[in-house]
């Protein structure tokens, strides 16, 4: 570190001194004096229209919510009973898929 100080030219030294002087002039804010504001999200929810890609014939989309929300891709060879069973399992294990509880109401 001392070798680095020897490599500093006078312009850089002046800039460092200026920065140190500005830092010294700043008032320290103690934690008890700091004001904390809670940010409120007042923005309106944006509806995102999903663009689903065409799947190969052995796959198809199923949706975990009405209005084509929360799409999942399943085998098209499943029976209706198997499809319904699979969808129920997926809904019951939504946390494992990274969805929040509020996402699947």
C-alpha positions in Angstrom: 0.0 0.0 0.0 2.9 2.4 0.8 4.3 1.8 -2.7 1.0 2.8 -4.2 1.1 6.1 -2.4 4.5 6.8 -3.9 2.9 6.3 -7.4 0.2 9.0 -6.9 0.9 12.2 -8.8 0.1 15.7 -7.5 -3.3 15.9 -9.4 -4.4 12.6 -8.0 -3.3 13.7 -4.5 -5.3 16.9 -4.8 -8.3 15.0 -5.9 -8.0 12.6 -2.9 -7.6 15.6 -0.5 -10.7 17.2 -2.1 -12.8 14.0 -1.6 -11.6 13.7 2.0 -12.6 17.3 2.7 -16.1 16.7 1.2 -16.5 13.5 3.3 -15.5 15.4 6.5 -18.1 18.1 5.7 -20.9 15.5 5.5 -23.1 15.3 8.6 -23.3 11.8 10.1 -26.8 10.5 10.5 -27.3 8.4 13.6 -29.7 5.4 13.4 -32.1 7.0 15.9 -32.3 10.2 13.8 -32.9 8.5 10.5 -36.4 8.6 9.1 -37.8 5.5 7.5 -40.6 5.9 5.0 -42.6 3.0 3.9 -43.0 2.9 0.1 -46.4 2.2 -1.1 -47.0 0.4 -4.3 -49.8 2.5 -5.9 -49.3 1.3 -9.4 -52.1 -0.6 -11.0 -51.4 -4.3 -11.8 -50.4 -4.8 -15.4 -52.1 -7.6 -17.2 -49.7 -9.6 -19.2 -51.0 -11.5 -22.1 -49.1 -14.8 -22.4 -48.0 -15.9 -25.9 -48.0 -19.6 -25.9 -45.8 -21.4 -28.4 -47.0 -24.2 -30.6 -46.2 -27.5 -29.0 -45.3 -30.8 -30.6 -48.3 -33.2 -31.0 -47.3 -35.3 -28.0 -47.6 -32.3 -25.6 -50.4 -29.9 -24.7 -51.1 -27.0 -22.4 -53.3 -27.2 -19.3 -54.0 -24.3 -17.0 -54.0 -24.2 -13.3 -56.3 -21.2 -13.2 -59.3 -20.0 -15.1 -58.9 -17.5 -18.0 -55.8 -19.5 -19.2 -53.6 -18.5 -16.3 -50.7 -20.5 -15.0 -50.1 -22.8 -18.0 -48.3 -26.1 -17.6 -47.2 -28.5 -20.3 -48.4 -32.1 -20.0 -48.5 -35.2 -22.2 -51.4 -35.3 -24.6 -51.7 -39.0 -24.2 -53.0 -38.8 -20.6 -56.7 -39.7 -19.9 -59.0 -37.0 -18.6 -58.9 -38.6 -15.2 -55.1 -38.6 -15.2 -55.0 -35.0 -16.4 -57.3 -33.9 -13.6 -55.2 -35.9 -11.0 -52.0 -34.3 -12.3 -53.5 -30.8 -12.1 -54.6 -31.3 -8.5 -51.1 -32.5 -7.6 -49.5 -29.5 -9.2 -51.9 -27.1 -7.4 -51.2 -28.9 -4.1 -47.4 -28.5 -4.6 -47.3 -25.1 -6.1 -44.6 -24.0 -3.6 -42.2 -26.6 -5.1 -42.7 -24.9 -8.5 -41.8 -21.5 -7.1 -45.3 -20.0 -7.1 -46.5 -18.1 -4.1 -49.8 -19.0 -2.5 -51.3 -15.7 -3.7 -50.4 -16.6 -7.3 -52.9 -19.5 -7.4 -56.0 -18.3 -5.7 
